[in-house]
Amino acid sequence: MTLLLLSIAGALGCCVRYVLEYIVRRNHPTSRPWATVAANALGTGIAGYAAYRLVGSADAQLHAIVLTGFCGGLTTFSSALAIPVILQREHHWGYSVALITTTPLLCAGMFVVGMSLAH
């Protein structure tokens, strides 16, 4: 049952990321990955909140469903690394370097914000 719920939560997180990508690209057509950065920041913020709230929780299944399923589906480390390479190949060096350096910092900050909100 946990695997089924984890899969559903992962699919839901993936759908949220897709909708976010669609809305951003529809309103701001650009090759810049703003929606991917936003999805990663939102997902790590939710993960920080959930991790703080679920620490010591007897329900390990809920922990897996929220963090591994939903947050795993919402965030995308592979895109966070692939997009800077694509930008570099298109000679957008500044954006590429900015993404490589700021995305981990932004996501770490959002994780702390999520934990703070849960506290």
C-alpha positions in Angstrom: 0.0 0.0 0.0 2.9 2.4 0.8 4.3 1.9 -2.7 1.0 2.8 -4.3 0.6 5.9 -2.2 4.2 6.9 -2.8 3.7 6.5 -6.5 0.5 8.6 -6.4 2.2 11.3 -4.4 5.2 11.3 -6.8 2.9 11.6 -9.8 1.1 14.5 -8.1 4.4 16.3 -7.4 5.4 15.7 -11.0 2.0 17.2 -12.2 2.5 20.2 -10.0 5.9 20.8 -11.5 4.4 20.4 -15.0 1.6 22.9 -14.3 4.2 25.3 -12.8 6.3 25.0 -16.0 3.3 25.5 -18.2 2.1 28.6 -16.3 5.5 30.2 -16.3 6.3 29.5 -19.9 2.8 30.7 -21.0 3.2 34.0 -19.2 6.9 34.5 -19.7 8.2 32.7 -22.8 11.9 32.3 -22.3 14.6 29.7 -22.4 15.5 30.5 -18.8 14.5 27.8 -16.3 12.6 29.9 -13.8 9.9 27.3 -13.3 12.5 24.6 -12.6 14.2 26.8 -10.0 10.8 27.6 -8.5 9.8 24.0 -8.4 13.0 23.0 -6.7 12.7 25.8 -4.2 9.1 25.0 -3.4 9.8 21.3 -3.1 12.7 21.8 -0.7 10.6 24.3 1.3 7.9 21.6 1.6 10.5 19.0 2.4 11.9 21.2 5.2 8.5 21.7 6.7 7.6 18.0 6.4 10.9 16.8 7.7 10.6 18.9 10.8 7.0 17.9 11.4 7.6 14.2 10.7 10.8 13.8 12.7 10.1 11.3 15.4 6.8 10.5 13.8 5.8 6.9 14.2 4.4 6.9 10.7 7.4 6.1 8.5 5.0 5.6 5.6 3.8 9.2 5.7 7.4 10.4 5.8 8.2 8.3 2.7 5.0 9.4 0.9 5.5 13.1 1.5 9.3 13.4 1.2 10.2 10.7 -1.3 7.0 10.7 -3.2 5.6 14.2 -3.5 8.8 16.2 -2.9 10.7 13.8 -5.1 8.2 14.2 -7.9 8.1 18.0 -7.6 11.9 18.7 -7.4 14.2 17.7 -10.2 17.9 17.5 -9.6 18.5 16.1 -13.1 17.0 19.2 -14.7 18.8 21.5 -12.3 22.1 20.1 -13.6 21.1 19.6 -17.3 19.7 23.1 -17.9 23.0 24.9 -17.1 24.7 22.7 -19.6 22.1 23.5 -22.2 22.4 27.2 -21.5 26.2 27.0 -21.7 25.9 25.3 -25.1 23.7 28.2 -26.2 26.5 30.6 -25.0 24.5 31.9 -22.0 27.5 31.5 -19.7 26.3 33.9 -17.1 22.9 32.2 -16.6 24.6 28.8 -16.5 27.1 29.9 -13.7 24.3 31.6 -11.8 22.1 28.5 -11.8 24.9 26.2 -10.7 25.8 28.5 -7.8 22.5 29.9 -6.7 20.1 26.9 -7.0 21.8 24.8 -4.2 21.9 27.9 -2.0 18.3 28.9 -2.7 17.1 25.3 -2.0 19.1 25.0 1.2 17.6 28.3 2.3 14.1 27.2 1.4 14.6 24.0 3.4 15.5 26.1 6.5 12.5 28.4 5.9 10.2 25.3 5.7 11.7 24.0 8.9 11.2 27.4 10.6 7.6 27.6 9.5 7.0 24.1 10.9 8.6 25.1 14.2 
